[in-house]
Amino acid sequence: MLRMRTPRKAVLIGGCAIALISAMSQALPFELKSEVVRCEGCHGASGRADVMQNNGRIAGQNEAYLLYILREYRAGRLAGVNAAVMTYAVKQLSDDDLSALSRYYARLE
């Protein structure tokens, strides 16, 4: 029997996409707690990137930077491996929602 190898990164990204899609119905209207749970699916507990280190640590990042990057993802101006997942995750969030997420993660260690 021929075994096909699935690239690990593709499996991880696919898993994140499935988690985001399944959680999307729970995200409206915006509730910080439910959004944080969605973020943790890829960025790990408290945004520390302890689950999938390729997704980056968001805990403790500069609040202005986080807000900027979330707006860029929402506008579809970023490219890369995770850009489509991130764009989908934030496309329906308002500036106030993005600010709340940025403030939350910036205050974590």
CYANA upper distance limits for C-alpha pairs under 8 A (distance plus 0.5 A):
  6 THR  CA     10 ALA  CA      7.69
  6 THR  CA     11 VAL  CA      7.55
  7 PRO  CA     11 VAL  CA      7.05
  8 ARG  CA     12 LEU  CA      6.79
  9 LYS  CA     13 ILE  CA      6.62
 10 ALA  CA     14 GLY  CA      6.42
 11 VAL  CA     15 GLY  CA      6.57
 12 LEU  CA     16 CYS  CA      6.79
 12 LEU  CA     52 MET  CA      8.32
 13 ILE  CA     17 ALA  CA      6.67
 13 ILE  CA     82 ASN  CA      7.73
 14 GLY  CA     18 ILE  CA      6.69
 15 GLY  CA     19 ALA  CA      6.68
 16 CYS  CA     20 LEU  CA      6.63
 16 CYS  CA     41 GLY  CA      6.96
 16 CYS  CA     42 CYS  CA      6.32
 16 CYS  CA     85 VAL  CA      8.10
 17 ALA  CA     21 ILE  CA      6.59
 17 ALA  CA     85 VAL  CA      6.44
 18 ILE  CA     22 SER  CA      6.56
 19 ALA  CA     23 ALA  CA      6.59
 19 ALA  CA     38 ARG  CA      7.98
 19 ALA  CA     41 GLY  CA      7.21
 20 LEU  CA     24 MET  CA      6.41
 20 LEU  CA     38 ARG  CA      6.80
 20 LEU  CA     41 GLY  CA      8.25
 20 LEU  CA     85 VAL  CA      8.29
 20 LEU  CA     89 ALA  CA      7.09
 21 ILE  CA     25 SER  CA      8.28
 23 ALA  CA     27 ALA  CA      7.13
 23 ALA  CA     38 ARG  CA      7.16
 24 MET  CA     28 LEU  CA      7.95
 24 MET  CA     89 ALA  CA      8.22
 26 GLN  CA     34 SER  CA      7.61
 27 ALA  CA     31 GLU  CA      7.30
 27 ALA  CA     34 SER  CA      6.60
 27 ALA  CA     35 GLU  CA      6.87
 30 PHE  CA     34 SER  CA      8.27
 30 PHE  CA     35 GLU  CA      7.84
 30 PHE  CA     93 LEU  CA      7.96
 30 PHE  CA     97 ASP  CA      7.36
 31 GLU  CA     35 GLU  CA      6.81
 32 LEU  CA     36 VAL  CA      6.57
 32 LEU  CA     97 ASP  CA      8.29
 32 LEU  CA    100 ALA  CA      7.67
 32 LEU  CA    101 LEU  CA      7.44
 33 LYS  CA     37 VAL  CA      6.88
 34 SER  CA     38 ARG  CA      6.91
 35 GLU  CA     39 CYS  CA      6.78
 35 GLU  CA    101 LEU  CA      8.32
 36 VAL  CA     40 GLU  CA      6.62
 36 VAL  CA    101 LEU  CA      8.04
 37 VAL  CA     41 GLY  CA      7.11
 38 ARG  CA     42 CYS  CA      8.24
 39 CYS  CA     43 HIS  CA      6.34
 39 CYS  CA     44 GLY  CA      7.97
 39 CYS  CA     47 GLY  CA      7.76
 40 GLU  CA     44 GLY  CA      4.89
 40 GLU  CA     45 ALA  CA      5.82
 40 GLU  CA     46 SER  CA      7.16
 40 GLU  CA     47 GLY  CA      6.61
 42 CYS  CA     49 ALA  CA      8.02
 42 CYS  CA     51 VAL  CA      7.44
 42 CYS  CA     52 MET  CA      6.87
 42 CYS  CA     55 ASN  CA      7.07
 43 HIS  CA     47 GLY  CA      5.45
 43 HIS  CA     48 ARG  CA      6.85
 43 HIS  CA     49 ALA  CA      5.08
 43 HIS  CA     50 ASP  CA      7.69
 43 HIS  CA     51 VAL  CA      7.17
 43 HIS  CA     52 MET  CA      7.10
 43 HIS  CA     53 GLN  CA      8.17
 43 HIS  CA     55 ASN  CA      6.46
 43 HIS  CA     56 GLY  CA      7.03
 43 HIS  CA     57 ARG  CA      6.99
 43 HIS  CA     58 ILE  CA      7.71
 44 GLY  CA     48 ARG  CA      6.13
 44 GLY  CA     49 ALA  CA      5.31
 44 GLY  CA     50 ASP  CA      5.76
 44 GLY  CA     51 VAL  CA      5.41
 44 GLY  CA     52 MET  CA      7.52
 45 ALA  CA     49 ALA  CA      7.93
 45 ALA  CA     50 ASP  CA      7.60
 45 ALA  CA     51 VAL  CA      8.28
 46 SER  CA     59 ALA  CA      6.98
 46 SER  CA    105 TYR  CA      8.09
 46 SER  CA    108 LEU  CA      7.72
 47 GLY  CA     57 ARG  CA      6.20
 47 GLY  CA     58 ILE  CA      5.56
 47 GLY  CA     59 ALA  CA      5.25
 47 GLY  CA    105 TYR  CA      7.43
 48 ARG  CA     56 GLY  CA      8.19
 48 ARG  CA     57 ARG  CA      5.30
 48 ARG  CA     58 ILE  CA      6.91
 48 ARG  CA     59 ALA  CA      6.12
 49 ALA  CA     53 GLN  CA      5.39
 49 ALA  CA     54 ASN  CA      8.19
 49 ALA  CA     55 ASN  CA      7.02
 49 ALA  CA     56 GLY  CA      5.98
 49 ALA  CA     57 ARG  CA      5.18
 49 ALA  CA     58 ILE  CA      7.98
 52 MET  CA     56 GLY  CA      8.28
 53 GLN  CA     57 ARG  CA      7.95
 55 ASN  CA     82 ASN  CA      8.12
 57 ARG  CA     61 GLN  CA      8.34
 58 ILE  CA     66 LEU  CA      8.21
 58 ILE  CA    105 TYR  CA      6.75
 58 ILE  CA    106 ALA  CA      8.01
 59 ALA  CA    105 TYR  CA      5.30
 59 ALA  CA    106 ALA  CA      6.34
 59 ALA  CA    107 ARG  CA      7.78
 59 ALA  CA    108 LEU  CA      5.61
 59 ALA  CA    109 GLU  CA      6.39
 60 GLY  CA    105 TYR  CA      6.58
 60 GLY  CA    106 ALA  CA      4.95
 60 GLY  CA    107 ARG  CA      6.33
 60 GLY  CA    108 LEU  CA      5.53
 60 GLY  CA    109 GLU  CA      5.52
 61 GLN  CA     65 TYR  CA      7.73
 61 GLN  CA     66 LEU  CA      7.26
 61 GLN  CA    105 TYR  CA      7.52
 61 GLN  CA    106 ALA  CA      5.55
 62 ASN  CA     66 LEU  CA      6.78
 62 ASN  CA    106 ALA  CA      6.16
 63 GLU  CA     67 LEU  CA      6.70
 63 GLU  CA    102 SER  CA      5.73
 63 GLU  CA    103 ARG  CA      6.17
 63 GLU  CA    105 TYR  CA      8.09
 63 GLU  CA    106 ALA  CA      5.54
 64 ALA  CA     68 TYR  CA      6.58
 64 ALA  CA    102 SER  CA      7.99
 65 TYR  CA     69 ILE  CA      6.59
 66 LEU  CA     70 LEU  CA      6.56
 66 LEU  CA    102 SER  CA      5.80
 66 LEU  CA    106 ALA  CA      8.23
 67 LEU  CA     71 ARG  CA      6.68
 67 LEU  CA     98 LEU  CA      6.67
 67 LEU  CA     99 SER  CA      6.52
 67 LEU  CA    102 SER  CA      5.96
 68 TYR  CA     72 GLU  CA      6.74
 69 ILE  CA     73 TYR  CA      6.71
 70 LEU  CA     74 ARG  CA      6.62
 70 LEU  CA     90 VAL  CA      7.61
 70 LEU  CA     98 LEU  CA      7.20
 71 ARG  CA     75 ALA  CA      6.64
 71 ARG  CA     95 ASP  CA      8.34
 71 ARG  CA     98 LEU  CA      8.03
 72 GLU  CA     76 GLY  CA      6.79
 72 GLU  CA     77 ARG  CA      5.91
 72 GLU  CA     78 LEU  CA      6.77
 73 TYR  CA     77 ARG  CA      6.57
 73 TYR  CA     78 LEU  CA      6.21
 73 TYR  CA     83 ALA  CA      7.23
 73 TYR  CA     86 MET  CA      6.66
 73 TYR  CA     87 THR  CA      5.29
 73 TYR  CA     90 VAL  CA      7.68
 73 TYR  CA     91 LYS  CA      8.25
 74 ARG  CA     86 MET  CA      8.19
 74 ARG  CA     87 THR  CA      5.52
 74 ARG  CA     88 TYR  CA      8.10
 74 ARG  CA     90 VAL  CA      5.94
 74 ARG  CA     91 LYS  CA      5.15
 74 ARG  CA     92 GLN  CA      8.42
 75 ALA  CA     87 THR  CA      7.96
 75 ALA  CA     91 LYS  CA      7.90
 76 GLY  CA     83 ALA  CA      8.39
 76 GLY  CA     87 THR  CA      6.56
 78 LEU  CA     83 ALA  CA      6.54
 79 ALA  CA     83 ALA  CA      5.70
 79 ALA  CA     84 ALA  CA      8.16
 80 GLY  CA     84 ALA  CA      8.40
 82 ASN  CA     86 MET  CA      6.68
 83 ALA  CA     87 THR  CA      6.41
 84 ALA  CA     88 TYR  CA      6.62
 85 VAL  CA     89 ALA  CA      6.62
 86 MET  CA     90 VAL  CA      6.80
 87 THR  CA     91 LYS  CA      6.13
 90 VAL  CA     98 LEU  CA      8.44
 93 LEU  CA     97 ASP  CA      6.14
 93 LEU  CA     98 LEU  CA      7.00
 94 SER  CA     98 LEU  CA      6.78
 95 ASP  CA     99 SER  CA      6.54
 96 ASP  CA    100 ALA  CA      6.68
 97 ASP  CA    101 LEU  CA      6.87
 98 LEU  CA    102 SER  CA      6.57
 99 SER  CA    103 ARG  CA      6.49
100 ALA  CA    104 TYR  CA      6.59
101 LEU  CA    105 TYR  CA      6.72
102 SER  CA    106 ALA  CA      6.44
103 ARG  CA    107 ARG  CA      6.86
104 TYR  CA    108 LEU  CA      7.41
